[in-house]
Amino acid sequence: MRVIKLGGSLLDDGQARASVLQNIVARWNAGEDLVLVHGGGKHIDAMLAKLGIAKKTHAGLRITDDATLDVVVSVLGGLVNKLIVSELTAMRVKAAGISGSDAATLVAEQHPPIDGVELGHVGQVVSSNPMLVKSTLIYGMLPVVSSIAASHDGQLFNVNADSAAAALAVGLGAKSLQFITDVKGLMDADGNVIDELEAADANALVLDGVVKGGMLPKLNAALGALAAGVATVTIGSTNVIGLEGAGALRHSVPSTQSPRAPEPQHPGGIHASS
């Protein structure tokens, strides 16, 4: 099983999205179990602007008050999710759009304040119940999951889509987790794309401050997934996803223990080439 997180310009560029979805459909029609996870930050920004609601962030996270949460839920669970589902349907695939808050697919807790700043309805994913996603797959439907989570008592949370994808991959026992983004891949201190690396080396890039910005949550999610048993993780542009055919620009290396997490249950590595 493979979990694929769609991000970057794919959610804004119809032509690029169509190309990726066509490759996904080809793999699905070939019999591979796939699960799609998505966010939609730019769509949220656009709707906030349209409604005259100020965007507020702190430490790279969206401060999510009541009004912003309404927009997040509407845009991710509605507009973006159904856009992807409708495009898959046009490609003759039975796709089912769900939110992570459905049937405890993604369970989250309140994110603590950062530097004394309250983040509002921002959550940290703590577990994933794969029952609904597995049921969808059993009945021959491709699950498309939006990054909305809920607490055990039903409180909705805005959660990081990378963390959501990683948690779902772990919950499903997926062998592969792939982040499709609009950058070439993970880069070293000199700005060169790294084709492959072990988990311990990837963790060193985090500790040394080499990895920053939007790549940081992806890499942290990747390390967590590897430590929890996902065999391989790929980070990069559409060319490294391996959807065009087996072995397309993919390189496997053994995964070693991350200093911040338990040893992975299966051998694996992070693939980050362009």
N, C-alpha and C positions, 0 to 999 in steps of 0.2 A: 504493500500500500504506500501511496505517495501523497503527502500533503503539500500543496502549492499555495504560497501566499502571493497574491497579486498586489503590486504596489507601484509607486513611482508614477511616471507619465502614462502608464497603461490605462489608468482609470480616467484619463483626460484625452488621450489620443485614440480616437476610434479605429484608425487604420492599424496602429501597432497592436491594439487590443484584439482586433479581429485576427491578426496573424497568429498571436499567441493562442487564442481560443481555438483556432483551427488545428493547431498542433496538439492542443489538449484533447480535442475531440478525436483526433486520429488515434491517440493513445487509449482513450476511453473505448473507442470502437474496436480496438485490438484486444480488449478484455482486461485492461489494467484498472485497478481500483484507485480512484483519485478523489481527493477532497480539496475544494478551493476555499481559501480564506481571504478576506479583503478588508481594507480600511476605507479611507476616502477623505483625507484631510482637506484637500483643495476644494472638494465639493461642499464640505462643511463651511469652509471659509467663505465661499461664494454665497451660500444661503444666509449666513450670518450678516454679510454685507447687505444683501438684498432686504433683510428684515430690519436693518439698522441696529444690530446687536454688536457691540464691540468685542473683538477677539482679544483674549487675555491669555498670556502664557507665562510660565515660570519654570526655569530649569529644563526647558525643552518640552514641557507638558502643558496641555491645554487646560486652563482653569475652567472648570465646567460647573457653572451655576445652574439653577433650575431652568432658565430660559435656554441656555446653551445645550443642556442635556436633551431638551425637547427636540432641538435641531439635530443633534448627533443621532438620536434614535430614529428620527424621521428620515434623515439623509442616508445613514448606513443601512438601516433595516428596510427602508423603502426604496428611495431613488437609485442608489448605487447597486444594491442587491438585485433589484428587479431588472435593472439595466443589463447586468451580466446574465441573469437567468433568461431574459428575453432574447439576447444574442445567441446563447447556447440553444435555445428552442428553435431559432431560425436555422440553426445548423443541424436540426433533427435530433437533438439530444434532449432526453427528459431530465431537466434540471430542477432541483427543489431548493428554493431560497429560504434559509432559516437564520435566526440570530443566535449568537452564543448564549443569550439569556433563555432560550427555549430548552426545556427539559434538562436544565443544569449542564448544558453542553460546555459552558464556560462559567465557572464559579469564581467570584472575586471578593476581595475584602477592600475596605476603604484604604486608599493610599494615605500614608501619614504626611503631615505637613513637611515642607522642605524649606529650611531657613526661616521657619516660623510662618510660612505662607500656606494658608489652607487652599487645597486644590479643588474643593467641592466634590462633585460626583465622579471622581477619578478613582479607578480601582486597580488593584494588582491581582492578576489571575493566580489562584492558588490550587485549582484542580480542574479536571475536565471529565465529564461523564459522556462517553461516546455512544450511548445507547441509541439516541435519535439519529445520529449520523450513520451508524451501522445499519439501523433499520431502513434508512433511505437507500443505502447501497444494496441491501438484500433485495429490495423491490426494483432494482435496476435504474435508480435515479442518481444523478450526479449532485452531491451536496455542495451548496454555495453558502458559506457561513460568514456573516458580518461580525465585526469585532465589538459586539455589545455583550456585556456579561451581567450577571446578577448575583447577589449574595444569597445565602441560604434562606433569608427571610424575604427575598424578592426585591430588594433594592437594586435598581439599575445602575450600571457603571459604564463609563467610557474607559476602555482599556486599550493599551498598545496592541496594534494588530500583529506585530512580530511575536510578542509574548503569547498572544492568543493562538497563533499558528503553531508555535512550539509546544504549548500545553496540549493542544488537540492532537498533535503528532504523537506525543508521549501517551496520551490517553488511549489512542487508537492502536498503539503498538506499531506505528508506521515504520517502515525501513528507511524511508527517505523524506527529508524536509527540504523544500526549495523556496528560496526567496527571490522572486523576480523583481528587479528594481531597474531604475534608469541610469545607474552608474555601472562602470565596467566590472567592478568587483572590489574585493578587499585589497587595500594598498599598503605597502610597507612605508618606512620612514622617508624613503626617497621618492615616493609617489608612484612606484612601479606596482602593477597589478600582480598579486601573488596567485600563482596557479593552484597550489595546494599547500597545505600545512597541517601539522598535528594540533590537537586541541590545546596542549600545553604551550605551544608556540603562539597560538592565537590568543590565549589568555595573557601571555607576556606582552602582546601588542596593546592590550587593554591596560594592563598595569603600568606600562611605560608611557601611556598617553598618546600613542601613535594613532589609535582609532578614536575618532571624534564624530560629533554631529549625528546624523541619521544612521550611520553605519554602526554606531555603538550599541543601540538596542538590538539591532539585528545580530551582531556578533555575540552579545550576551545571551540572547535567546538561543542561538545556535549552540553555544557551549552548554547551556542548560539541557537542551534536547539531547545532545551527545552523551552527557553525563547520565541521563535518565534512560538511555538505551536505544535512541534513534541511531541507526547505523551510519548514515551519511547526511551531510547538510551541504547544500550548494547556495552560494550567495553571488549574485551578479546579474548581468543583463540577460535578455532573452536568448542570447547565443549559447549560454552555458547551461541552460536548463535541461538539455538532453531530451527535449521533446521531439526533435526532428528525427531521432533514431537512436538506437542503443549506442552508447559510447561517444556521443557527440560532444567533444571538448570537455570530457569529464575525467578526472584523475582521482583514484582512490589511494588513501594512505591510512596506516593504522592510527587510531586515536589513542592518546595516552591520557593519564589521569589529569584532570584540571585541578589546580590548587584550591579552587573555590567550591568544588562539588565532588560527589562520589565518583568512583571509576565507572565508565560506561559498561553496560552489560554486553555490548556487542562491539566488534571492531568497526571503526568508521573514521571519517575525517571530514574536514570542511573544504569544499571545493569553491574556489573564488576567482576563477579565471574569466577573461573576457570572451 
